[in-house]
Amino acid sequence: MTTKKYASYAEIDAQLEILKLEKEISHQRLVLSIQKTKEALQPNQIISNLLGTVKMGFTGSYVSIIKTVISLVIPWIINKKRGR
């Protein structure tokens, strides 16, 4: 970090005000992060997120699921008719 030279006390005060505001913003971001984490760790949120993830995993894969089921069911039916 480089040392900054100030020409007046007004510049120093302005820089201190900027740093104070940046500190407050960082603090509020931290508080918001903690609140979001607490909300995310509630049991109803965990279950909701889990169900959403499972739903996303099956979305668009119905065709592959049906193909897999058919490929397993047809040989089973044929073997059952043959008496195996």
Buried (B, 14 or more C-beta within 10 A) or exposed (E): EEEEEEEEEEEEEEEEEEEEEEEEEEEEEEEEEEEEEEEEEEEEEEEEEEEEEEEEEEEEEEEEEEEEEEEEEEEEEEEEEEEE
